Amino acid sequence: MKTNPRFAASTFAAWCGLTVLLVASAGNAFAQKIETIALYDFSDATNLFKDSSGGTDLSLSKPASGVSQSTDHSSAAPTEYSASFSGTQAASYKTIDFSSYTALTFDWYMKAATPTADSVLFQSNANTNSVGFFRVALLASEQEGTATLKVSHKLAGTNWSTTEWTLSSLSSWQNYTLTIDNSIVGAAGHVRLLINGIEQATTASTWAGSVAGTFCPSTNFYMGTANSSASPFTGYLQNVEIYSGTPVPVPEPASIALLLGLAGVAIAFAVRCRR
């Protein structure tokens, strides 16, 4: 029996729409970006840590030395400048209140030297005993081009959350997206890392207590050091964005293929029933 051309056309359109919805659903298990809190694109050499988000000015102080603007950058990033950290810099910081946010995401491009000592990328509060304290740091490594990225988050009382991943391409530009999500109580999913859009498996994680995490109220946020000058980072950072909400991972090719196949089967079944 012949298939009605109009039905065939409408069926094809439905297949296209269903495919789009299914592919999109692969990543929509996670909430999306809600609000950009701060954006450091390092495009202003005289005010290197200027906040370019257009919202509340959260520009960081610029160290007197040890950090400079560089044209070494990732071609995948939306800017052509980076900040070069020599490893001798003092603090770059600003008082920021993160306490009203449930989830914070840090998105940045990085090319780093292999750390010979622990080096801090981002930290909230100089006092590690403060509830809501968090630190994102590269741990000392003896293997060239490789290091452990560790996130420490102080929960209530004496409870801590720690999460680690192995980074194996430090010496080349990569995009990192890291989320701390206080809506998740427990080690699984409280902190997540995406590299170039692909979610990474943790190599170690701990969680003490059964309380939800929080973020610090008005306190200094540091970039490139732990506080005034401790644990300095050596390398390049580009287009550092802090936003509320969580990222959507890029679906794996196998997942996309499966979804396309399911969409095709569903439409084929509909056509068969129509005949």
PyRosetta script that sets phi, psi and omega in degrees:
from pyrosetta import init, pose_from_sequence

init()
pose = pose_from_sequence("MKTNPRFAASTFAAWCGLTVLLVASAGNAFAQKIETIALYDFSDATNLFKDSSGGTDLSLSKPASGVSQSTDHSSAAPTEYSASFSGTQAASYKTIDFSSYTALTFDWYMKAATPTADSVLFQSNANTNSVGFFRVALLASEQEGTATLKVSHKLAGTNWSTTEWTLSSLSSWQNYTLTIDNSIVGAAGHVRLLINGIEQATTASTWAGSVAGTFCPSTNFYMGTANSSASPFTGYLQNVEIYSGTPVPVPEPASIALLLGLAGVAIAFAVRCRR")
pose.set_psi(1, 138.3)
pose.set_omega(1, -178.9)
pose.set_phi(2, -74.6)
pose.set_psi(2, 148.0)
pose.set_omega(2, 177.5)
pose.set_phi(3, -90.3)
pose.set_psi(3, 134.4)
pose.set_omega(3, 178.0)
pose.set_phi(4, -60.3)
pose.set_psi(4, 123.2)
pose.set_omega(4, -178.1)
pose.set_phi(5, -56.7)
pose.set_psi(5, -38.8)
pose.set_omega(5, -179.7)
pose.set_phi(6, -65.7)
pose.set_psi(6, -39.0)
pose.set_omega(6, 178.9)
pose.set_phi(7, -67.1)
pose.set_psi(7, -38.0)
pose.set_omega(7, 179.1)
pose.set_phi(8, -62.9)
pose.set_psi(8, -42.3)
pose.set_omega(8, -179.7)
pose.set_phi(9, -65.4)
pose.set_psi(9, -43.9)
pose.set_omega(9, -179.8)
pose.set_phi(10, -67.2)
pose.set_psi(10, -32.7)
pose.set_omega(10, 178.5)
pose.set_phi(11, -66.5)
pose.set_psi(11, -42.1)
pose.set_omega(11, 178.7)
pose.set_phi(12, -63.0)
pose.set_psi(12, -42.4)
pose.set_omega(12, 179.0)
pose.set_phi(13, -62.5)
pose.set_psi(13, -40.6)
pose.set_omega(13, 178.8)
pose.set_phi(14, -64.4)
pose.set_psi(14, -39.0)
pose.set_omega(14, 178.7)
pose.set_phi(15, -61.4)
pose.set_psi(15, -43.3)
pose.set_omega(15, 179.5)
pose.set_phi(16, -62.0)
pose.set_psi(16, -45.5)
pose.set_omega(16, -179.3)
pose.set_phi(17, -64.9)
pose.set_psi(17, -42.6)
pose.set_omega(17, 179.6)
pose.set_phi(18, -64.2)
pose.set_psi(18, -38.3)
pose.set_omega(18, 179.1)
pose.set_phi(19, -61.9)
pose.set_psi(19, -45.6)
pose.set_omega(19, 179.1)
pose.set_phi(20, -59.8)
pose.set_psi(20, -44.7)
pose.set_omega(20, -179.1)
pose.set_phi(21, -64.4)
pose.set_psi(21, -40.9)
pose.set_omega(21, -178.8)
pose.set_phi(22, -67.9)
pose.set_psi(22, -42.4)
pose.set_omega(22, 178.9)
pose.set_phi(23, -64.3)
pose.set_psi(23, -42.1)
pose.set_omega(23, 179.2)
pose.set_phi(24, -63.3)
pose.set_psi(24, -36.1)
pose.set_omega(24, -177.5)
pose.set_phi(25, -66.8)
pose.set_psi(25, -18.1)
pose.set_omega(25, 179.5)
pose.set_phi(26, -63.0)
pose.set_psi(26, -29.8)
pose.set_omega(26, -179.4)
pose.set_phi(27, -105.7)
pose.set_psi(27, -13.6)
pose.set_omega(27, -172.3)
pose.set_phi(28, -81.0)
pose.set_psi(28, 13.6)
pose.set_omega(28, 172.7)
pose.set_phi(29, -71.3)
pose.set_psi(29, -13.6)
pose.set_omega(29, -179.4)
pose.set_phi(30, -114.6)
pose.set_psi(30, 147.5)
pose.set_omega(30, 176.9)
pose.set_phi(31, -65.5)
pose.set_psi(31, 162.3)
pose.set_omega(31, -178.7)
pose.set_phi(32, -105.0)
pose.set_psi(32, 179.0)
pose.set_omega(32, 179.1)
pose.set_phi(33, -58.3)
pose.set_psi(33, 131.8)
pose.set_omega(33, -179.8)
pose.set_phi(34, -99.7)
pose.set_psi(34, -48.6)
pose.set_omega(34, -174.3)
pose.set_phi(35, -155.7)
pose.set_psi(35, 131.6)
pose.set_omega(35, 172.3)
pose.set_phi(36, -76.4)
pose.set_psi(36, 123.1)
pose.set_omega(36, -179.2)
pose.set_phi(37, -88.4)
pose.set_psi(37, -44.9)
pose.set_omega(37, 179.8)
pose.set_phi(38, -155.1)
pose.set_psi(38, 150.7)
pose.set_omega(38, 178.4)
pose.set_phi(39, -140.0)
pose.set_psi(39, 121.8)
pose.set_omega(39, 179.5)
pose.set_phi(40, -114.5)
pose.set_psi(40, 103.1)
pose.set_omega(40, -176.6)
pose.set_phi(41, -101.5)
pose.set_psi(41, -3.4)
pose.set_omega(41, 173.4)
pose.set_phi(42, 57.7)
pose.set_psi(42, 29.0)
pose.set_omega(42, -178.4)
pose.set_phi(43, -87.0)
pose.set_psi(43, -13.9)
pose.set_omega(43, -179.4)
pose.set_phi(44, -105.2)
pose.set_psi(44, 104.6)
pose.set_omega(44, -175.1)
pose.set_phi(45, -64.0)
pose.set_psi(45, -29.8)
pose.set_omega(45, -178.6)
pose.set_phi(46, -83.0)
pose.set_psi(46, -21.8)
pose.set_omega(46, 178.1)
pose.set_phi(47, -133.4)
pose.set_psi(47, 67.4)
pose.set_omega(47, -165.4)
pose.set_phi(48, -58.4)
pose.set_psi(48, -36.7)
pose.set_omega(48, -176.6)
pose.set_phi(49, -99.9)
pose.set_psi(49, 32.4)
pose.set_omega(49, 177.9)
pose.set_phi(50, -65.4)
pose.set_psi(50, 138.0)
pose.set_omega(50, 175.3)
pose.set_phi(51, -83.3)
pose.set_psi(51, 114.8)
pose.set_omega(51, -176.6)
pose.set_phi(52, -101.1)
pose.set_psi(52, 16.6)
pose.set_omega(52, -175.7)
pose.set_phi(53, -71.7)
pose.set_psi(53, -24.5)
pose.set_omega(53, -177.8)
pose.set_phi(54, 88.5)
pose.set_psi(54, -4.3)
pose.set_omega(54, 177.9)
pose.set_phi(55, -96.6)
pose.set_psi(55, -145.8)
pose.set_omega(55, 176.0)
pose.set_phi(56, -56.8)
pose.set_psi(56, 132.4)
pose.set_omega(56, -175.9)
pose.set_phi(57, -70.6)
pose.set_psi(57, 110.9)
pose.set_omega(57, 178.4)
pose.set_phi(58, -117.2)
pose.set_psi(58, 38.1)
pose.set_omega(58, 177.6)
pose.set_phi(59, -61.2)
pose.set_psi(59, 139.6)
pose.set_omega(59, 179.1)
pose.set_phi(60, -91.9)
pose.set_psi(60, 155.1)
pose.set_omega(60, 175.1)
pose.set_phi(61, -67.5)
pose.set_psi(61, 145.9)
pose.set_omega(61, 178.5)
pose.set_phi(62, -98.5)
pose.set_psi(62, 127.2)
pose.set_omega(62, 177.4)
pose.set_phi(63, -60.0)
pose.set_psi(63, 149.9)
pose.set_omega(63, -179.6)
pose.set_phi(64, -64.2)
pose.set_psi(64, -28.1)
pose.set_omega(64, 179.8)
pose.set_phi(65, -156.2)
pose.set_psi(65, 167.2)
pose.set_omega(65, 175.1)
pose.set_phi(66, 95.8)
pose.set_psi(66, -12.9)
pose.set_omega(66, 177.8)
pose.set_phi(67, -134.0)
pose.set_psi(67, 135.2)
pose.set_omega(67, -179.8)
pose.set_phi(68, -145.5)
pose.set_psi(68, 161.3)
pose.set_omega(68, 176.0)
pose.set_phi(69, -74.1)
pose.set_psi(69, 142.6)
pose.set_omega(69, 179.7)
pose.set_phi(70, -135.4)
pose.set_psi(70, 151.7)
pose.set_omega(70, 174.7)
pose.set_phi(71, -95.3)
pose.set_psi(71, 1.0)
pose.set_omega(71, 172.6)
pose.set_phi(72, -71.2)
pose.set_psi(72, 118.0)
pose.set_omega(72, -172.9)
pose.set_phi(73, -152.1)
pose.set_psi(73, 166.5)
pose.set_omega(73, 174.3)
pose.set_phi(74, -86.1)
pose.set_psi(74, 130.6)
pose.set_omega(74, 178.7)
pose.set_phi(75, -70.5)
pose.set_psi(75, -14.6)
pose.set_omega(75, 179.1)
pose.set_phi(76, -82.1)
pose.set_psi(76, -14.7)
pose.set_omega(76, -178.1)
pose.set_phi(77, -82.4)
pose.set_psi(77, 159.4)
pose.set_omega(77, -179.0)
pose.set_phi(78, -80.3)
pose.set_psi(78, 0.8)
pose.set_omega(78, -179.3)
pose.set_phi(79, -126.8)
pose.set_psi(79, 170.7)
pose.set_omega(79, -179.2)
pose.set_phi(80, -119.7)
pose.set_psi(80, 15.6)
pose.set_omega(80, 178.8)
pose.set_phi(81, -127.3)
pose.set_psi(81, 154.1)
pose.set_omega(81, 175.0)
pose.set_phi(82, -137.1)
pose.set_psi(82, 170.7)
pose.set_omega(82, 172.9)
pose.set_phi(83, -104.7)
pose.set_psi(83, 126.3)
pose.set_omega(83, -179.9)
pose.set_phi(84, -98.5)
pose.set_psi(84, 117.4)
pose.set_omega(84, 180.0)
pose.set_phi(85, -101.0)
pose.set_psi(85, 123.2)
pose.set_omega(85, -175.4)
pose.set_phi(86, -82.1)
pose.set_psi(86, -15.7)
pose.set_omega(86, -174.8)
pose.set_phi(87, 91.1)
pose.set_psi(87, 2.8)
pose.set_omega(87, 178.1)
pose.set_phi(88, -117.6)
pose.set_psi(88, 5.4)
pose.set_omega(88, -172.8)
pose.set_phi(89, -74.9)
pose.set_psi(89, 154.1)
pose.set_omega(89, 169.5)
pose.set_phi(90, -87.0)
pose.set_psi(90, -173.5)
pose.set_omega(90, -172.0)
pose.set_phi(91, -72.0)
pose.set_psi(91, 145.4)
pose.set_omega(91, 165.5)
pose.set_phi(92, -115.8)
pose.set_psi(92, 118.1)
pose.set_omega(92, -170.3)
pose.set_phi(93, -151.6)
pose.set_psi(93, 168.3)
pose.set_omega(93, 177.2)
pose.set_phi(94, -159.6)
pose.set_psi(94, 142.6)
pose.set_omega(94, 175.0)
pose.set_phi(95, -73.5)
pose.set_psi(95, 118.7)
pose.set_omega(95, -178.7)
pose.set_phi(96, -131.7)
pose.set_psi(96, 137.5)
pose.set_omega(96, 177.2)
pose.set_phi(97, -99.9)
pose.set_psi(97, 107.9)
pose.set_omega(97, 179.4)
pose.set_phi(98, -98.0)
pose.set_psi(98, 0.9)
pose.set_omega(98, -167.8)
pose.set_phi(99, -65.9)
pose.set_psi(99, -20.9)
pose.set_omega(99, -177.6)
pose.set_phi(100, -84.7)
pose.set_psi(100, -4.7)
pose.set_omega(100, -175.6)
pose.set_phi(101, -97.8)
pose.set_psi(101, 141.5)
pose.set_omega(101, 176.1)
pose.set_phi(102, -84.8)
pose.set_psi(102, -43.2)
pose.set_omega(102, -179.6)
pose.set_phi(103, -131.0)
pose.set_psi(103, 134.6)
pose.set_omega(103, 175.8)
pose.set_phi(104, -115.9)
pose.set_psi(104, 136.8)
pose.set_omega(104, 176.6)
pose.set_phi(105, -123.0)
pose.set_psi(105, 134.8)
pose.set_omega(105, 176.4)
pose.set_phi(106, -113.1)
pose.set_psi(106, 122.5)
pose.set_omega(106, -179.6)
pose.set_phi(107, -121.4)
pose.set_psi(107, 124.7)
pose.set_omega(107, -176.9)
pose.set_phi(108, -154.8)
pose.set_psi(108, 160.7)
pose.set_omega(108, 172.4)
pose.set_phi(109, -106.5)
pose.set_psi(109, 142.1)
pose.set_omega(109, -174.7)
pose.set_phi(110, -147.4)
pose.set_psi(110, 141.5)
pose.set_omega(110, 166.3)
pose.set_phi(111, -134.1)
pose.set_psi(111, 119.9)
pose.set_omega(111, -169.4)
pose.set_phi(112, -128.8)
pose.set_psi(112, 154.1)
pose.set_omega(112, 170.6)
pose.set_phi(113, -76.4)
pose.set_psi(113, 152.0)
pose.set_omega(113, 176.4)
pose.set_phi(114, -64.3)
pose.set_psi(114, 120.9)
pose.set_omega(114, -175.3)
pose.set_phi(115, -71.5)
pose.set_psi(115, 130.6)
pose.set_omega(115, 175.2)
pose.set_phi(116, -92.7)
pose.set_psi(116, -10.7)
pose.set_omega(116, 173.8)
pose.set_phi(117, -147.0)
pose.set_psi(117, 162.5)
pose.set_omega(117, 179.2)
pose.set_phi(118, -56.9)
pose.set_psi(118, 133.7)
pose.set_omega(118, -178.7)
pose.set_phi(119, -132.2)
pose.set_psi(119, 133.6)
pose.set_omega(119, -172.7)
pose.set_phi(120, -95.1)
pose.set_psi(120, 132.4)
pose.set_omega(120, 173.6)
pose.set_phi(121, -90.3)
pose.set_psi(121, -53.4)
pose.set_omega(121, -178.4)
pose.set_phi(122, -138.9)
pose.set_psi(122, 144.7)
pose.set_omega(122, 177.5)
pose.set_phi(123, -153.6)
pose.set_psi(123, 139.7)
pose.set_omega(123, 175.3)
pose.set_phi(124, -111.4)
pose.set_psi(124, 118.7)
pose.set_omega(124, 179.0)
pose.set_phi(125, 81.6)
pose.set_psi(125, 135.0)
pose.set_omega(125, 176.8)
pose.set_phi(126, -80.2)
pose.set_psi(126, -19.5)
pose.set_omega(126, -178.8)
pose.set_phi(127, -91.2)
pose.set_psi(127, 108.1)
pose.set_omega(127, -176.5)
pose.set_phi(128, -69.0)
pose.set_psi(128, -13.3)
pose.set_omega(128, -179.8)
pose.set_phi(129, -90.3)
pose.set_psi(129, -1.6)
pose.set_omega(129, -179.6)
pose.set_phi(130, -77.0)
pose.set_psi(130, 134.0)
pose.set_omega(130, 176.5)
pose.set_phi(131, -62.4)
pose.set_psi(131, 131.3)
pose.set_omega(131, -177.8)
pose.set_phi(132, 97.5)
pose.set_psi(132, -10.0)
pose.set_omega(132, 177.0)
pose.set_phi(133, -56.7)
pose.set_psi(133, 138.8)
pose.set_omega(133, 170.7)
pose.set_phi(134, -140.4)
pose.set_psi(134, 152.3)
pose.set_omega(134, 178.2)
pose.set_phi(135, -141.0)
pose.set_psi(135, 134.1)
pose.set_omega(135, 174.3)
pose.set_phi(136, -115.5)
pose.set_psi(136, 116.1)
pose.set_omega(136, -171.4)
pose.set_phi(137, -142.6)
pose.set_psi(137, 152.4)
pose.set_omega(137, 169.6)
pose.set_phi(138, -93.9)
pose.set_psi(138, 130.4)
pose.set_omega(138, 179.8)
pose.set_phi(139, -88.2)
pose.set_psi(139, 152.9)
pose.set_omega(139, 179.9)
pose.set_phi(140, -54.4)
pose.set_psi(140, 139.4)
pose.set_omega(140, -177.2)
pose.set_phi(141, -136.8)
pose.set_psi(141, 144.3)
pose.set_omega(141, 176.2)
pose.set_phi(142, -100.1)
pose.set_psi(142, -4.0)
pose.set_omega(142, -179.2)
pose.set_phi(143, -103.9)
pose.set_psi(143, 120.1)
pose.set_omega(143, -175.7)
pose.set_phi(144, -58.1)
pose.set_psi(144, 132.1)
pose.set_omega(144, 175.7)
pose.set_phi(145, 79.2)
pose.set_psi(145, 3.4)
pose.set_omega(145, -176.8)
pose.set_phi(146, -131.2)
pose.set_psi(146, 143.6)
pose.set_omega(146, 176.2)
pose.set_phi(147, -159.4)
pose.set_psi(147, 165.2)
pose.set_omega(147, 174.7)
pose.set_phi(148, -96.3)
pose.set_psi(148, 129.2)
pose.set_omega(148, 172.6)
pose.set_phi(149, -94.2)
pose.set_psi(149, 124.4)
pose.set_omega(149, -177.1)
pose.set_phi(150, -123.2)
pose.set_psi(150, 132.8)
pose.set_omega(150, 174.8)
pose.set_phi(151, -113.6)
pose.set_psi(151, 124.1)
pose.set_omega(151, 177.0)
pose.set_phi(152, -113.8)
pose.set_psi(152, 132.7)
pose.set_omega(152, -178.0)
pose.set_phi(153, -135.8)
pose.set_psi(153, 120.9)
pose.set_omega(153, -178.7)
pose.set_phi(154, -82.7)
pose.set_psi(154, 119.5)
pose.set_omega(154, 177.0)
pose.set_phi(155, -91.2)
pose.set_psi(155, -164.5)
pose.set_omega(155, -178.9)
pose.set_phi(156, -69.0)
pose.set_psi(156, 152.7)
pose.set_omega(156, 177.0)
pose.set_phi(157, 61.9)
pose.set_psi(157, -128.0)
pose.set_omega(157, 179.8)
pose.set_phi(158, -102.6)
pose.set_psi(158, 15.0)
pose.set_omega(158, -174.7)
pose.set_phi(159, -86.4)
pose.set_psi(159, 141.3)
pose.set_omega(159, -178.9)
pose.set_phi(160, -131.3)
pose.set_psi(160, 152.8)
pose.set_omega(160, 167.1)
pose.set_phi(161, -118.8)
pose.set_psi(161, 130.5)
pose.set_omega(161, 174.2)
pose.set_phi(162, -131.5)
pose.set_psi(162, 142.8)
pose.set_omega(162, -179.3)
pose.set_phi(163, -141.1)
pose.set_psi(163, 138.6)
pose.set_omega(163, -177.1)
pose.set_phi(164, -132.8)
pose.set_psi(164, 148.9)
pose.set_omega(164, 173.2)
pose.set_phi(165, -138.3)
pose.set_psi(165, 154.1)
pose.set_omega(165, 173.7)
pose.set_phi(166, -95.4)
pose.set_psi(166, 124.6)
pose.set_omega(166, 175.8)
pose.set_phi(167, -101.7)
pose.set_psi(167, 125.7)
pose.set_omega(167, -173.6)
pose.set_phi(168, -112.9)
pose.set_psi(168, 2.0)
pose.set_omega(168, -178.0)
pose.set_phi(169, -131.6)
pose.set_psi(169, 48.3)
pose.set_omega(169, -177.0)
pose.set_phi(170, -61.5)
pose.set_psi(170, -34.7)
pose.set_omega(170, -171.9)
pose.set_phi(171, -80.8)
pose.set_psi(171, -0.3)
pose.set_omega(171, 176.3)
pose.set_phi(172, -124.3)
pose.set_psi(172, 155.8)
pose.set_omega(172, -177.6)
pose.set_phi(173, -66.1)
pose.set_psi(173, 130.8)
pose.set_omega(173, 175.5)
pose.set_phi(174, -138.8)
pose.set_psi(174, 154.9)
pose.set_omega(174, 175.2)
pose.set_phi(175, -100.2)
pose.set_psi(175, 127.6)
pose.set_omega(175, -178.5)
pose.set_phi(176, -117.5)
pose.set_psi(176, 134.7)
pose.set_omega(176, 176.7)
pose.set_phi(177, -130.3)
pose.set_psi(177, 115.6)
pose.set_omega(177, -173.8)
pose.set_phi(178, -124.0)
pose.set_psi(178, 131.1)
pose.set_omega(178, -178.1)
pose.set_phi(179, -122.5)
pose.set_psi(179, 134.6)
pose.set_omega(179, 168.4)
pose.set_phi(180, -110.8)
pose.set_psi(180, 115.8)
pose.set_omega(180, -171.9)
pose.set_phi(181, -116.9)
pose.set_psi(181, 106.7)
pose.set_omega(181, -177.4)
pose.set_phi(182, -76.7)
pose.set_psi(182, -5.9)
pose.set_omega(182, 175.5)
pose.set_phi(183, -76.7)
pose.set_psi(183, -12.2)
pose.set_omega(183, 179.9)
pose.set_phi(184, -106.2)
pose.set_psi(184, 119.5)
pose.set_omega(184, 179.0)
pose.set_phi(185, -102.4)
pose.set_psi(185, 110.8)
pose.set_omega(185, -176.8)
pose.set_phi(186, 131.2)
pose.set_psi(186, 160.1)
pose.set_omega(186, -174.3)
pose.set_phi(187, -64.9)
pose.set_psi(187, -34.8)
pose.set_omega(187, -175.9)
pose.set_phi(188, -75.3)
pose.set_psi(188, 106.5)
pose.set_omega(188, 174.4)
pose.set_phi(189, 93.8)
pose.set_psi(189, -8.9)
pose.set_omega(189, 179.3)
pose.set_phi(190, -64.5)
pose.set_psi(190, -39.0)
pose.set_omega(190, 175.0)
pose.set_phi(191, -126.4)
pose.set_psi(191, 131.0)
pose.set_omega(191, -178.1)
pose.set_phi(192, -131.2)
pose.set_psi(192, 149.7)
pose.set_omega(192, 178.7)
pose.set_phi(193, -130.8)
pose.set_psi(193, 131.3)
pose.set_omega(193, 171.7)
pose.set_phi(194, -115.2)
pose.set_psi(194, 136.8)
pose.set_omega(194, 172.8)
pose.set_phi(195, -117.4)
pose.set_psi(195, 120.6)
pose.set_omega(195, -175.9)
pose.set_phi(196, 52.3)
pose.set_psi(196, 37.7)
pose.set_omega(196, 175.4)
pose.set_phi(197, 87.1)
pose.set_psi(197, -4.8)
pose.set_omega(197, -177.5)
pose.set_phi(198, -105.6)
pose.set_psi(198, 125.4)
pose.set_omega(198, -179.1)
pose.set_phi(199, -67.4)
pose.set_psi(199, 138.7)
pose.set_omega(199, -175.6)
pose.set_phi(200, -104.2)
pose.set_psi(200, 144.7)
pose.set_omega(200, 175.7)
pose.set_phi(201, -79.6)
pose.set_psi(201, 138.6)
pose.set_omega(201, 178.8)
pose.set_phi(202, -73.9)
pose.set_psi(202, 152.2)
pose.set_omega(202, 174.7)
pose.set_phi(203, -100.6)
pose.set_psi(203, -19.0)
pose.set_omega(203, 177.0)
pose.set_phi(204, -163.0)
pose.set_psi(204, 146.7)
pose.set_omega(204, 175.6)
pose.set_phi(205, -158.0)
pose.set_psi(205, 147.8)
pose.set_omega(205, 176.7)
pose.set_phi(206, -136.1)
pose.set_psi(206, 154.8)
pose.set_omega(206, 176.3)
pose.set_phi(207, -150.2)
pose.set_psi(207, 123.8)
pose.set_omega(207, 179.6)
pose.set_phi(208, -115.2)
pose.set_psi(208, 127.0)
pose.set_omega(208, -179.9)
pose.set_phi(209, 94.3)
pose.set_psi(209, 175.8)
pose.set_omega(209, -178.4)
pose.set_phi(210, -129.1)
pose.set_psi(210, 37.4)
pose.set_omega(210, -178.3)
pose.set_phi(211, -111.6)
pose.set_psi(211, 150.5)
pose.set_omega(211, 177.7)
pose.set_phi(212, -72.7)
pose.set_psi(212, 148.5)
pose.set_omega(212, 177.8)
pose.set_phi(213, -77.5)
pose.set_psi(213, 164.3)
pose.set_omega(213, 174.8)
pose.set_phi(214, -138.0)
pose.set_psi(214, 174.7)
pose.set_omega(214, 173.9)
pose.set_phi(215, -118.2)
pose.set_psi(215, 155.8)
pose.set_omega(215, -176.7)
pose.set_phi(216, -65.5)
pose.set_psi(216, 141.5)
pose.set_omega(216, 167.4)
pose.set_phi(217, -71.4)
pose.set_psi(217, -169.0)
pose.set_omega(217, -172.6)
pose.set_phi(218, -43.8)
pose.set_psi(218, 109.8)
pose.set_omega(218, -179.0)
pose.set_phi(219, -156.1)
pose.set_psi(219, 162.6)
pose.set_omega(219, -178.1)
pose.set_phi(220, -68.7)
pose.set_psi(220, 131.8)
pose.set_omega(220, 171.7)
pose.set_phi(221, -103.9)
pose.set_psi(221, 127.4)
pose.set_omega(221, -175.6)
pose.set_phi(222, -110.6)
pose.set_psi(222, 144.8)
pose.set_omega(222, 173.0)
pose.set_phi(223, -126.8)
pose.set_psi(223, 123.6)
pose.set_omega(223, 175.8)
pose.set_phi(224, 91.3)
pose.set_psi(224, -7.9)
pose.set_omega(224, 175.7)
pose.set_phi(225, -149.8)
pose.set_psi(225, 166.2)
pose.set_omega(225, 178.7)
pose.set_phi(226, -80.1)
pose.set_psi(226, -36.2)
pose.set_omega(226, 174.8)
pose.set_phi(227, -155.0)
pose.set_psi(227, -120.2)
pose.set_omega(227, -175.6)
pose.set_phi(228, -62.1)
pose.set_psi(228, -41.0)
pose.set_omega(228, 179.2)
pose.set_phi(229, -160.8)
pose.set_psi(229, 3.3)
pose.set_omega(229, -175.1)
pose.set_phi(230, -74.5)
pose.set_psi(230, 149.6)
pose.set_omega(230, 174.4)
pose.set_phi(231, 49.4)
pose.set_psi(231, 55.5)
pose.set_omega(231, -177.0)
pose.set_phi(232, -69.9)
pose.set_psi(232, 144.7)
pose.set_omega(232, 177.5)
pose.set_phi(233, -84.8)
pose.set_psi(233, 143.8)
pose.set_omega(233, 174.9)
pose.set_phi(234, -122.3)
pose.set_psi(234, 119.5)
pose.set_omega(234, -179.6)
pose.set_phi(235, 149.1)
pose.set_psi(235, -158.0)
pose.set_omega(235, -177.0)
pose.set_phi(236, -121.4)
pose.set_psi(236, 138.0)
pose.set_omega(236, 170.9)
pose.set_phi(237, -121.2)
pose.set_psi(237, 141.4)
pose.set_omega(237, -178.4)
pose.set_phi(238, -137.7)
pose.set_psi(238, 138.5)
pose.set_omega(238, 173.5)
pose.set_phi(239, 46.4)
pose.set_psi(239, 65.6)
pose.set_omega(239, 179.8)
pose.set_phi(240, -85.2)
pose.set_psi(240, 117.3)
pose.set_omega(240, 179.0)
pose.set_phi(241, -118.2)
pose.set_psi(241, 135.8)
pose.set_omega(241, 173.8)
pose.set_phi(242, -114.9)
pose.set_psi(242, 125.3)
pose.set_omega(242, 178.2)
pose.set_phi(243, -140.7)
pose.set_psi(243, 159.1)
pose.set_omega(243, 175.6)
pose.set_phi(244, -87.4)
pose.set_psi(244, 147.4)
pose.set_omega(244, -174.9)
pose.set_phi(245, 104.0)
pose.set_psi(245, -175.0)
pose.set_omega(245, -175.7)
pose.set_phi(246, -130.4)
pose.set_psi(246, 155.2)
pose.set_omega(246, -177.2)
pose.set_phi(247, -81.7)
pose.set_psi(247, 163.4)
pose.set_omega(247, 174.0)
pose.set_phi(248, -104.4)
pose.set_psi(248, 118.1)
pose.set_omega(248, 179.9)
pose.set_phi(249, -64.3)
pose.set_psi(249, 153.2)
pose.set_omega(249, 173.4)
pose.set_phi(250, -75.6)
pose.set_psi(250, 126.4)
pose.set_omega(250, 179.3)
pose.set_phi(251, -61.3)
pose.set_psi(251, 141.4)
pose.set_omega(251, 175.6)
pose.set_phi(252, -64.8)
pose.set_psi(252, 147.6)
pose.set_omega(252, 178.8)
pose.set_phi(253, -52.8)
pose.set_psi(253, -39.3)
pose.set_omega(253, -179.3)
pose.set_phi(254, -64.1)
pose.set_psi(254, -36.4)
pose.set_omega(254, 179.6)
pose.set_phi(255, -67.9)
pose.set_psi(255, -41.0)
pose.set_omega(255, 178.6)
pose.set_phi(256, -63.1)
pose.set_psi(256, -44.5)
pose.set_omega(256, 179.8)
pose.set_phi(257, -60.5)
pose.set_psi(257, -42.0)
pose.set_omega(257, 179.7)
pose.set_phi(258, -63.4)
pose.set_psi(258, -43.2)
pose.set_omega(258, -179.9)
pose.set_phi(259, -64.8)
pose.set_psi(259, -40.5)
pose.set_omega(259, 177.2)
pose.set_phi(260, -62.9)
pose.set_psi(260, -41.6)
pose.set_omega(260, 179.3)
pose.set_phi(261, -63.0)
pose.set_psi(261, -42.8)
pose.set_omega(261, 178.9)
pose.set_phi(262, -63.7)
pose.set_psi(262, -39.4)
pose.set_omega(262, 178.2)
pose.set_phi(263, -63.5)
pose.set_psi(263, -42.3)
pose.set_omega(263, 179.3)
pose.set_phi(264, -63.7)
pose.set_psi(264, -42.2)
pose.set_omega(264, 179.0)
pose.set_phi(265, -62.8)
pose.set_psi(265, -42.2)
pose.set_omega(265, -179.0)
pose.set_phi(266, -62.4)
pose.set_psi(266, -43.0)
pose.set_omega(266, -179.6)
pose.set_phi(267, -69.8)
pose.set_psi(267, -40.7)
pose.set_omega(267, 178.5)
pose.set_phi(268, -60.1)
pose.set_psi(268, -39.7)
pose.set_omega(268, 178.9)
pose.set_phi(269, -64.6)
pose.set_psi(269, -40.0)
pose.set_omega(269, 179.8)
pose.set_phi(270, -64.6)
pose.set_psi(270, -40.7)
pose.set_omega(270, 178.6)
pose.set_phi(271, -64.0)
pose.set_psi(271, -42.9)
pose.set_omega(271, -179.0)
pose.set_phi(272, -62.5)
pose.set_psi(272, -41.4)
pose.set_omega(272, 179.7)
pose.set_phi(273, -67.8)
pose.set_psi(273, -28.0)
pose.set_omega(273, -177.7)
pose.set_phi(274, -73.4)
pose.set_psi(274, -30.5)
pose.set_omega(274, -175.0)
pose.set_phi(275, -69.7)
pose.dump_pdb("model.pdb")
